[in-house]
Amino acid sequence: MSARPGNARGAGAGARFSERYPAVARSPAQARAAVVGFAREHGASQPAIAAIALAVSEAVTNVVVHAYRDAPAAGIVQVTAELASGKLLVTVSDRGAGLRAASASPGLGLGLAIIAQSAETMDLERTRSGGIELRMRFAL
């Protein structure tokens, strides 16, 4: 399950990218490359690309490490990106166990703090399925 160029639609406002990845170690890099490519195609500045790359990597890594920790097999991470009013909206979601600290960790770690500093805005919501949806917005 990797990003394909045909997943990006349109040129400009309303353009959208969407892909599902297995929650495995290689997926953060694949998702990062796909979303960065989409942002680059739509005129993102170099500072925006750096922020997008870091935030997407952290968000997908959080899913890989935490969301399906007790599951018998790797789950799925859904990554979407769309243009709206000159902004890039990126959503990373899962159907895993939700947010909780790792048993060997005193907290949830730095990933969410890094995302919050990288993105213009960040919203986190538990889904009806029990997973998490993380929405990030970036100025291009």
C-alpha positions in Angstrom: 0.0 0.0 0.0 2.0 2.9 -1.2 1.2 6.3 -2.6 0.7 6.5 -6.3 0.8 9.7 -8.4 -2.8 8.9 -9.5 -4.0 9.5 -5.9 -3.6 13.3 -6.2 -6.5 15.0 -7.8 -6.9 18.4 -9.3 -4.4 21.3 -9.5 -5.0 23.8 -6.7 -7.8 24.4 -4.2 -9.7 21.2 -3.7 -6.8 19.0 -4.8 -6.7 15.9 -2.6 -4.3 13.0 -1.8 -5.5 9.9 0.1 -3.7 6.7 0.8 -3.8 3.8 3.4 -0.6 2.3 4.7 0.1 -0.7 7.0 1.1 0.4 10.5 4.7 -0.9 10.0 8.1 0.6 10.3 8.5 1.6 6.6 5.2 3.5 6.4 6.2 6.8 8.1 8.9 7.4 5.4 6.4 6.4 2.6 3.7 8.6 3.9 6.1 11.5 4.4 7.4 11.3 0.9 3.9 11.1 -0.6 2.6 14.1 1.3 5.7 16.2 0.7 5.5 15.4 -3.0 1.8 16.5 -3.0 2.7 19.7 -1.1 5.6 20.4 -3.5 3.4 19.9 -6.5 1.1 22.6 -5.1 3.8 25.2 -4.5 4.8 24.7 -0.9 7.8 26.7 0.3 10.9 24.9 1.5 10.1 25.9 5.2 6.6 24.5 4.8 7.9 21.3 3.3 10.3 20.8 6.2 7.4 21.3 8.7 5.1 19.0 6.8 7.7 16.3 6.5 8.5 16.4 10.3 4.8 16.5 11.4 3.7 13.7 9.0 6.6 11.5 10.1 5.8 12.0 13.8 2.1 11.4 13.3 2.4 8.2 11.3 5.2 7.0 13.6 2.8 7.5 16.6 0.3 5.2 14.9 2.9 2.6 14.1 4.3 2.6 17.7 1.1 3.1 19.7 -2.2 2.5 17.9 -2.1 -1.2 17.4 0.3 -2.1 20.2 -1.9 -5.0 21.5 -3.3 -6.0 18.1 -2.3 -9.4 16.7 -1.4 -7.9 13.3 -0.5 -4.5 11.9 -3.5 -2.2 11.5 -4.0 0.6 9.0 -3.0 4.3 9.0 -5.1 6.5 6.7 -3.3 9.7 5.4 -5.1 12.4 3.5 -4.0 15.8 2.4 -6.0 18.5 0.7 -5.7 22.1 -0.3 -8.2 24.6 1.0 -7.8 28.4 1.0 -4.1 28.3 0.5 -3.5 25.9 3.3 -2.6 22.2 3.3 -4.8 20.1 5.6 -3.3 16.8 6.5 -5.2 14.1 8.4 -3.6 11.0 9.9 -6.1 8.5 11.4 -6.2 4.9 12.7 -8.7 2.5 14.2 -6.4 1.5 17.0 -6.4 1.7 20.8 -6.3 5.5 21.1 -3.9 7.6 23.0 -2.2 6.2 26.1 1.3 6.3 27.6 3.6 3.4 26.9 4.1 1.2 29.9 7.8 1.9 29.9 7.3 5.6 29.4 6.4 8.3 31.8 4.2 10.0 29.2 3.1 10.1 25.6 6.5 11.3 24.4 7.4 14.3 22.3 5.7 13.5 19.1 2.6 15.5 19.6 4.6 18.5 20.9 6.8 18.4 17.8 3.6 18.2 15.6 2.1 21.1 17.5 5.2 23.2 16.9 5.5 22.3 13.2 1.9 22.8 12.2 -0.1 26.0 12.1 -2.9 24.2 13.9 -3.4 20.7 15.2 -6.6 18.9 16.4 -6.8 15.5 17.9 -10.0 13.6 18.2 -11.1 10.1 19.2 -13.1 8.5 16.4 -16.3 6.4 16.9 -14.2 3.3 16.0 -12.0 4.0 19.0 -9.0 5.2 17.0 -7.5 8.7 16.7 -7.8 11.3 14.0 -5.1 13.9 14.0 -5.7 17.0 11.8 -2.9 19.4 10.9 -2.9 22.6 8.9 0.1 24.2 7.2 0.5 27.5 5.4 2.1 26.7 2.0 
